[in-house]
Structures are given as C-alpha cells and as structure tokens.
Amino acid sequence: MEDSGAVLEEDGLVEELSNDSEAEVEDPLEEDAGVPKFASDLEFEDLDTGIRSRLPRIFNKENTFSTNPQPLPNLGIVDPTFLLNHLLETAVEIEAFKSLVEALGKSEIQSILERGSNQVARQLCIDGLIDLEHLKTISEGAEDPAKPSQPGVYLHLLYLESVPNAFWLYVGQSVCLKDRIRKHHTRRLQSSHYCLHYHIWNSSKQMKSSFMTFFELFRPDTTHQQRQLILNLAEMWFCCIFQTLTCPSLEKYLPDTLAKPWAGRHLNIAVPLYQSFSPAENPEIETLGDREGFTQFLTSTDPQVRKWAISLRSAFNSLANSPDARARAYYRQLIAISTSKARDACQANRIKKMQRYLSGEDIKVTVETYRDGAQEEYTKATVACGQFVFTIPSSLGFWNNDRVFVKLDLRESEHANKYTTHSRPDDPASRLGVSIVWDDGERQMWLKASRRNLKHIKRINTLVDILEGFPYQQRRALALPRRWYKENQKHYYT
C-alpha cells in the first residue's frame, strides 16, 4: 500500500477568534469614588445566579462604572399640551392609533390624557422647573404607584446624592401599577430581565430610587385594546415631555424647534407607541424576548409589528453613541455578550459539522496539476473534510470530481491503522484513523500521513479535540500541550 500525504488548510478553521477570552470594555473613564468597583460593595443577597456571576466581572472592570455621571441642566419651559397635540398628529400615521382617533375622537383622547395626568408635574413643566430637586418634590406629593391597582403610567427617578443634578429617568406603564412596581423590585435582581433600566439602578449601592404616578386611566367604558393604546400614548407623552428616549427617537417625535438637552441621557429605549398589546385582560407588556423571538418580530407579516421591532433595534443601537457613558458601557457589554453567544453557536455548529465525518461522508475528489522544481508536471488528488484536506495516493488513478466515502474513525485507545504513524501513544492523533471507500464499497484504504514533522502531529491532535467536542475557548483555557491554534490569522503551536 502506498503512503498518502495529508495537508491541512490554514484558513477558515474554527480558531478565527480574538486573543481575549472575555470581551473587555475599553472606554477610558474618569474615576468616581462614589461608585463601587467591586461586586462585594453591592449588598444584593437576592441576586440570581446568572446576574451574581456577571456583577463581579462588571464591577472589577474599572472602566465600566468609574465615571462621574454628568449633571443635567434644567429642562426649561415645556408646554405639555403642545407636545400632546404634536404626538397625536404623529401617532395617527400608525393604523391602530388612526382607528382609535376615529372611534373616540381626537379631542376626547386629549381630554382623557390631560385629566388623568399628574397636575403637579404639568405645572412644573409650564413653570420651567424641571430639575432634580423639583422632580423630588413631585415624588413627595404624587401617589405612590406601588399602591393603586388601576392602569397608569409611572416615572422612576434614580439619582446619586453625591453628584449634584445627576439623575436618570425611566417612564413605564402597566395595566396594574401596583403589580408592575413590585415586579421591578424583583426583576432588577434577575439576569433574565437584565436591561439598561436595571443596569443603572444596580450600578451603585448609593443609588436612590423613587417611583411616582404620572397618569391614571379611568375609562371602564373603553375596550381593552383602546385602553392599551391610550396607555401607549400616555407613556409616549411623558417620554417626550421629559426626553427619556434615545436621541434618534426624540428627533423623530419631538418638534424640530424644541431644544433637546436631555436626549439620550435617560433610560427608555423602546418607543412606547409600538408596544404590543394582547387580547387578554391582564397582559404582560414586554418589549423584547430572546434573539430568536425578536427575529420573528423583524420578519412578522404584520407591518406594525415589523415597524416596532425595527424601531426598537434602531433605538438600542443608538446607545453606542449615547452622551451617557454608562449607557455606552451597557451597550458594549450586551454586544460583547451577544457576540460571545454568536461565536459559541458558530463554533458549536462547526464542531457538529466536523463530527459528521465520524459517521462518514460522501465527498468529491479534487485532482490538481502541479509542477515541481524541475518543471515536471504531477497530479495530486485530495479530499476535504471541512477545512482538513487529506491527500490520496496518485497511484489509485482518481479523476477530478470522482466521489469517495471518507470516514474519520476515532477510538478510545491507539488506532491499529492510525493516520499519523509517527505520533506518540499519548497524542490524541494516535487514536484517529482516516479511511476512504470507493467503487461501490468494493475497495477501501486507510490513509497514512507522509508528513512526519511535529507541527503536523499537533494539528491532528487539535482535529481530535474538535471531533471530541471541545470548543476553542475551552481548549485555549486548558493550554494542552502539542496543539495548534490559529488567532488573528497567525498560527501558534504549544
């Protein structure tokens, strides 16, 4: 039997990853003694396992939260009625709100919203007294949203007393205010509900928190769908008044003539107008599920659902350029997590594809012509198992596009027909055999590597690791000897 040579393609294997096993936040930020850097500074004993394991990595990165939040200026005079009229004119471009206006009338909708709104907050807007100290006075006089059970809109104020005029706002809604506030206090400690709102809330044990009711809906004669749309309008109205949305969203929904000094400085990402509603009487209003679920929204047959999903995606991506350093850090962190998950899924898929060859695959033979140093022509036949290319003896007479059945045969101990005849017994490569079958099963051969250098053994050791299901990061962390790695188009051998 004639020995066969074997080569491994050097591009496109599963090792195309960065040098760092964990994504870092790289934005250099100034230090703030009032913001903790270590998870031990947080006394959240009820944190679930997922978020508890994440917080040490977050707080031990000095660049994540070690910045003084920038103080916000007084927002100045804001005319709530003017903004409400502008919002209603914009909202009717959405079919659901157009139907709502046709059913109730624009003046009636405006009356519902103005009658149910917090009058103290409205007066402060008219007087131009919209800053941290005056927002605190609203919370002192407003009804605690943790008590009423009717539908409504609330505002959540977060601030650090150590930093004057530095604060964050979040506007939310619920068909039951009491239940929603209770859920906020529990969900902030659960990794499954990790979001920008909770990211800021959890960022410091010195963070002060105050909820206040800004709108209550008292219209039992309306349908569930109409009540949900009114809540969406009310939430959107206060997001516009207090400029709690991202910069692109406020540019779209606020008048061009209105200054926007708070744009991108607060915590609402999703545009409330596009929030989904359910035929159930007590829906759970959620804006975003897992990646697969969100993709379904982007490809929905309902054009309004697609608009909502596109709007939310654009709003989230705008956080990359947020004027708030903590929002930018949050965005980078989630992108790093998403990238890591996508990379892991890609690696798992590639490993699965390589493992198909353990059962055998019908593969096309490639025959190419080469010239040696003396300019004499010779041909070489190869078969490719993923990115691993094995040479077949030319004496077998294969033609281009002939097909053979290739099987990678992995054993628990040294293979009697091991591919790397020169490997040591402790090399994983010694447990691998490579066979080809052709002519309808009439002929079979165990391939043998003609290359006997140490680097070739290290590459086949790595191939065996892949076949046994070890992902790249795990193999790198173990730092196993006699292995091959590829990073940033460079090759490394241990």
C-alpha positions in Angstrom: 0.0 0.0 0.0 1.3 3.4 -1.0 1.6 6.1 1.7 -0.6 9.1 1.3 0.3 12.7 2.2 -2.0 15.0 4.1 -2.3 18.7 4.4 -4.4 21.0 6.5 -5.8 24.2 5.0 -4.6 27.1 7.1 -7.6 29.5 6.6 -11.1 29.5 7.8 -10.9 26.9 10.6 -12.7 27.3 13.9 -9.8 29.3 15.5 -10.7 32.6 14.0 -11.3 34.4 17.3 -9.7 37.3 19.2 -6.9 36.8 21.7 -9.1 37.7 24.6 -11.4 35.0 26.0 -13.7 37.7 27.6 -14.7 40.9 26.0 -13.5 44.0 27.8 -14.9 47.5 28.0 -12.2 49.7 26.6 -13.6 53.3 27.0 -11.2 55.1 29.4 -13.4 56.9 32.0 -12.5 59.0 35.0 -12.7 57.6 38.5 -15.5 58.2 40.8 -15.1 57.4 44.5 -18.8 57.4 44.9 -19.3 54.5 42.5 -18.3 51.0 43.6 -15.9 48.9 41.6 -16.4 45.6 43.2 -19.5 43.4 43.3 -18.9 42.9 47.1 -19.9 46.5 47.5 -23.4 45.6 46.4 -25.5 44.1 49.2 -27.9 42.3 46.9 -28.3 38.9 48.6 -31.3 38.0 46.4 -29.4 38.2 43.1 -30.0 35.1 41.0 -27.0 33.0 39.9 -26.8 34.5 36.4 -26.5 38.1 37.4 -24.5 37.4 40.5 -21.8 35.7 38.4 -21.9 38.7 36.0 -21.6 41.5 38.5 -18.0 40.7 39.7 -16.8 40.9 36.1 -18.7 44.2 35.6 -17.5 45.9 38.8 -14.0 44.7 38.6 -13.6 46.5 35.2 -12.6 50.0 36.3 -13.7 51.4 33.0 -17.3 50.3 33.2 -18.8 52.4 36.0 -15.8 54.5 37.2 -17.2 57.8 35.8 -18.9 60.7 37.4 -22.3 61.0 35.7 -22.7 64.4 34.0 -25.2 66.8 35.7 -28.3 67.6 33.7 -29.4 71.2 33.1 -32.9 72.4 33.9 -35.1 71.3 31.0 -36.7 74.7 31.0 -40.3 75.6 30.0 -42.2 72.7 28.3 -45.7 73.0 27.1 -47.4 69.6 27.7 -50.5 70.4 25.7 -48.4 71.5 22.7 -46.4 68.2 22.8 -49.6 66.2 23.2 -51.1 67.7 20.1 -47.9 67.1 18.2 -47.8 63.5 19.4 -51.4 62.9 18.3 -50.7 64.2 14.9 -47.7 61.9 14.6 -49.4 58.8 16.1 -52.3 58.7 13.6 -49.7 57.6 11.0 -49.9 54.2 12.8 -53.0 52.3 11.8 -54.0 51.3 15.3 -54.0 54.9 16.6 -55.8 56.1 13.5 -58.6 53.7 14.3 -58.5 54.9 18.0 -59.0 58.6 16.9 -61.8 57.6 14.6 -63.6 55.7 17.4 -63.1 58.2 20.3 -62.2 61.5 18.6 -59.0 63.4 19.0 -60.5 65.9 21.5 -61.8 63.1 23.7 -58.4 61.3 23.7 -56.7 64.6 24.6 -59.2 65.2 27.4 -58.6 61.6 28.8 -54.8 62.1 28.9 -54.9 65.6 30.4 -57.5 64.8 33.1 -55.6 61.7 34.2 -52.1 63.3 34.2 -50.2 64.4 37.3 -51.1 68.1 37.7 -48.1 69.0 39.8 -45.8 67.6 37.2 -47.7 69.5 34.4 -47.4 72.8 36.4 -43.6 72.4 36.9 -43.3 71.9 33.1 -45.2 75.1 32.4 -43.2 77.0 35.0 -39.9 75.6 33.6 -38.8 74.0 36.9 -37.7 70.6 35.6 -34.6 69.6 37.5 -33.6 67.0 40.1 -34.8 68.9 43.2 -38.2 69.7 41.7 -38.6 66.1 40.5 -38.1 65.0 44.1 -40.9 67.3 45.2 -43.2 65.6 42.6 -42.5 62.2 44.2 -43.3 63.7 47.7 -46.7 64.8 46.5 -47.6 62.2 43.9 -49.5 59.0 44.7 -47.2 56.0 45.3 -47.6 53.8 42.2 -47.0 50.8 44.4 -50.5 51.2 45.9 -53.1 51.7 43.1 -54.2 48.7 41.1 -55.6 50.6 38.1 -53.9 51.2 34.7 -51.5 54.0 34.5 -48.1 55.5 33.7 -45.3 56.0 36.3 -41.9 57.7 36.3 -38.9 56.1 38.1 -36.3 58.6 39.3 -32.7 57.4 40.0 -30.0 59.6 41.4 -26.8 59.8 43.4 -26.8 62.3 46.2 -23.0 62.6 46.0 -23.3 64.1 42.5 -25.5 67.2 42.2 -28.1 67.3 39.4 -27.0 63.8 38.1 -30.0 61.6 37.6 -31.8 59.1 35.3 -35.5 58.8 34.4 -37.5 55.9 33.2 -41.1 56.1 32.2 -43.2 52.9 32.2 -46.8 51.8 32.1 -48.9 48.9 33.3 -52.5 47.7 33.4 -51.8 47.4 37.2 -49.4 49.9 38.6 -49.0 48.1 41.9 -48.0 44.8 40.3 -45.6 46.5 37.9 -43.7 48.3 40.6 -43.5 45.1 42.7 -42.1 43.3 39.7 -39.5 46.0 39.1 -38.1 45.4 42.6 -37.7 41.7 42.0 -36.8 41.7 38.3 -33.9 44.1 38.8 -32.1 41.2 40.6 -32.8 38.6 37.9 -30.4 38.1 34.9 -33.3 37.1 32.6 -34.6 40.7 32.8 -31.3 42.5 32.6 -31.8 45.8 30.8 -30.5 49.4 30.8 -33.0 50.4 33.4 -31.8 47.8 35.9 -28.2 48.2 34.8 -28.2 51.8 36.0 -30.3 51.0 39.1 -27.9 48.3 40.2 -24.8 50.2 39.4 -24.3 51.7 42.9 -25.5 50.9 46.4 -25.7 54.6 46.9 -28.3 54.9 44.1 -31.5 56.5 45.3 -34.8 55.4 43.8 -38.3 57.0 43.7 -41.4 55.9 41.8 -44.2 58.4 41.1 -47.5 58.1 39.3 -47.8 60.4 36.3 -51.1 59.2 34.7 -54.1 57.2 35.8 -56.6 55.8 33.4 -60.3 55.9 34.5 -62.3 54.8 31.4 -64.0 51.5 32.1 -66.3 52.1 29.1 -63.4 51.7 26.7 -62.3 48.3 25.2 -59.2 46.6 26.3 -57.4 47.5 23.0 -58.4 51.1 23.4 -57.2 51.3 27.0 -53.9 49.8 25.9 -53.5 52.3 23.1 -54.3 55.2 25.5 -51.6 53.9 27.9 -49.1 53.8 25.0 -50.0 57.4 24.2 -49.7 58.5 27.8 -46.3 56.8 28.2 -45.1 58.3 25.0 -46.3 61.7 26.0 -44.3 61.7 29.2 -41.3 60.2 27.4 -41.4 63.3 25.1 -42.0 65.8 27.9 -39.0 64.5 30.0 -37.0 63.5 26.9 -36.3 60.0 28.3 -35.9 58.3 24.9 -32.8 57.9 22.7 -31.6 60.7 20.5 -33.0 59.3 17.2 -36.4 58.7 18.7 -36.7 62.2 20.1 -35.5 63.7 16.8 -38.4 61.8 15.2 -41.2 62.5 17.7 -40.4 65.9 19.1 -40.8 69.2 17.1 -37.7 70.4 15.3 -37.9 73.7 17.1 -37.7 72.2 20.6 -34.3 72.0 22.3 -33.4 68.5 23.4 -30.7 68.9 26.2 -31.8 65.6 27.8 -31.8 63.5 24.7 -30.1 60.1 25.1 -29.4 60.7 28.8 -32.2 58.6 30.3 -33.4 55.0 30.2 -36.2 54.4 27.8 -35.1 52.5 24.7 -38.3 51.2 23.1 -40.7 53.7 21.6 -44.0 53.1 23.6 -46.2 53.7 20.5 -45.1 50.4 19.1 -45.6 48.3 22.3 -47.6 45.2 21.6 -51.0 44.6 23.1 -52.7 41.4 23.9 -56.4 40.4 23.9 -56.0 39.2 27.4 -57.4 41.5 30.2 -54.1 41.5 32.1 -51.3 41.3 29.6 -47.6 41.3 30.4 -46.2 44.1 28.4 -42.7 43.1 27.3 -40.7 44.8 24.6 -38.1 42.2 23.8 -37.5 38.5 24.3 -34.6 36.3 23.2 -32.8 36.7 19.9 -34.8 34.1 18.1 -38.1 35.6 19.3 -37.0 39.1 18.3 -36.1 37.9 14.8 -39.6 36.7 14.5 -40.8 40.3 15.2 -38.5 41.7 12.5 -39.9 39.2 9.9 -43.5 39.4 11.1 -46.3 39.5 8.5 -47.8 42.4 10.4 -46.3 45.7 9.2 -46.9 47.4 12.6 -45.0 44.6 14.4 -42.1 45.0 12.0 -42.1 48.8 12.5 -42.0 48.3 16.2 -39.1 45.8 16.0 -37.1 48.0 13.6 -37.7 51.0 15.9 -36.5 49.1 18.9 -33.5 47.7 17.2 -32.5 51.2 16.0 -33.1 52.7 19.4 -30.9 50.1 21.0 -28.1 50.6 18.5 -28.2 54.3 19.1 -26.9 53.7 22.7 -23.5 53.2 21.1 -23.3 57.0 20.7 -25.2 57.9 23.8 -23.9 61.0 25.7 -24.2 59.0 28.9 -21.0 56.9 29.5 -22.9 54.3 31.5 -25.4 53.7 28.7 -22.5 53.3 26.2 -20.8 50.8 28.6 -24.1 48.9 28.9 -24.4 48.8 25.1 -20.8 47.5 24.7 -21.4 44.9 27.4 -24.5 43.5 25.7 -22.9 43.5 22.3 -19.9 41.6 23.8 -22.3 39.1 25.4 -24.3 38.7 22.1 -21.1 38.4 20.2 -19.8 35.7 22.6 -23.1 33.8 22.3 -23.0 34.0 18.5 -19.4 32.9 18.4 -20.2 30.0 20.7 -23.1 29.0 18.5 -20.9 29.2 15.4 -18.2 27.1 17.0 -20.8 24.5 18.1 -22.1 24.4 14.6 -18.7 23.9 13.1 -17.9 21.2 15.6 -21.1 19.4 14.7 -20.2 19.6 11.0 -16.8 18.1 11.7 -18.4 15.3 13.7 -20.4 14.2 10.7 -17.2 12.7 9.3 -17.1 10.3 12.3 -20.1 8.6 10.6 -18.7 9.0 7.1 -19.5 11.4 4.3 -19.6 11.0 0.5 -17.0 13.5 -0.7 -15.9 14.8 -4.1 -12.3 14.2 -5.1 -10.3 17.1 -6.3 -7.4 16.5 -8.7 -5.0 19.3 -9.4 -1.8 19.5 -11.5 1.4 20.9 -10.1 5.0 21.4 -11.2 8.0 20.5 -9.1 11.3 22.3 -9.1 12.4 20.7 -12.4 9.2 22.0 -14.0 7.9 18.4 -14.4 4.1 18.1 -14.0 2.5 15.8 -11.5 -1.1 15.4 -10.2 -2.4 15.3 -6.7 -5.8 14.0 -5.6 -7.3 15.3 -2.3 -10.5 15.1 -0.3 -11.6 17.8 2.1 -13.3 17.1 5.5 -14.3 20.6 6.4 -11.0 22.6 6.5 -8.9 19.5 6.8 -7.6 18.3 3.4 -6.2 14.8 3.0 -4.1 13.6 0.0 -5.0 10.4 -1.7 -2.2 8.3 -3.4 -1.9 9.3 -7.0 -1.4 5.6 -7.9 -5.1 5.0 -7.3 -6.0 6.8 -10.5 -8.8 9.1 -9.4 -10.1 11.7 -11.7 -11.4 15.2 -10.8 -15.0 15.1 -9.3 -14.8 11.3 -8.6 -16.5 10.6 -5.3 -15.3 8.6 -2.3 -16.8 7.8 1.1 -14.5 9.3 3.8 -14.7 8.3 7.4 -12.8 9.7 10.4 -12.5 6.7 12.8 -11.8 7.8 16.4 -11.0 5.2 19.0 -10.7 5.2 22.8 -7.1 3.9 22.6 -4.4 3.8 19.9 -5.8 3.0 16.5 -4.4 0.0 14.7 -4.5 2.0 11.4 -3.7 5.4 12.9 -3.4 8.2 10.4 -0.2 9.7 12.0 2.1 6.7 12.1 4.7 8.8 13.8 2.6 10.1 16.7 3.3 9.1 20.3 0.8 6.9 22.3 -0.2 9.9 24.4 -1.0 12.0 21.3 -4.8 12.2 20.6 -3.8 11.9 17.0 -2.7 8.3 17.7 -6.4 7.4 18.2 -7.6 8.6 14.8 -7.8 6.6 11.5 -8.9 8.0 8.2 -10.4 5.7 5.6 -11.7 6.0 2.1 -14.1 3.6 0.3 -14.9 3.7 -3.4 -16.2 1.5 -6.3 -19.5 0.9 -4.5 -17.7 -0.4 -1.4 -15.5 -2.8 -3.3 -12.3 -1.0 -2.4 -11.1 0.5 0.8 -7.9 2.1 2.1 -6.6 3.6 5.4 -4.8 6.8 4.6 -1.4 7.4 6.1 0.3 10.8 6.6 3.5 11.1 4.7 4.4 14.3 6.6 6.3 13.4 9.7 7.1 16.8 11.2 5.9 17.7 14.8 3.7 20.5 13.7 1.6 18.1 11.6 1.0 15.9 14.7 0.0 19.0 16.7 -2.6 19.9 14.1 -4.1 16.4 14.1 -4.2 16.5 17.9 -6.3 19.6 17.5 -8.5 17.9 15.0 -9.2 15.1 17.5 -10.1 17.8 20.2 -12.6 19.2 17.8 -14.1 15.8 17.0 -14.5 15.2 20.7 -16.5 18.4 21.1 -14.1 20.7 22.8 -14.8 24.4 21.9 -11.9 26.7 21.1 -12.0 28.8 24.3 -12.0 25.7 26.4 -9.1 24.2 24.6 -7.2 27.5 24.9 -8.0 27.7 28.6 -6.7 24.2 29.2 -3.5 25.0 27.4 -3.0 21.4 26.4 0.5 20.5 25.1 1.3 19.6 21.5 -1.6 21.6 20.0 -2.2 24.0 17.2 -4.2 27.3 17.4 -5.0 30.0 15.0 -5.7 33.5 16.1 -5.9 36.7 14.0 -4.6 34.8 11.0 -1.5 33.7 12.9 -0.6 30.1 13.8 0.6 29.0 17.2 1.9 25.7 18.5 2.2 24.5 22.1 
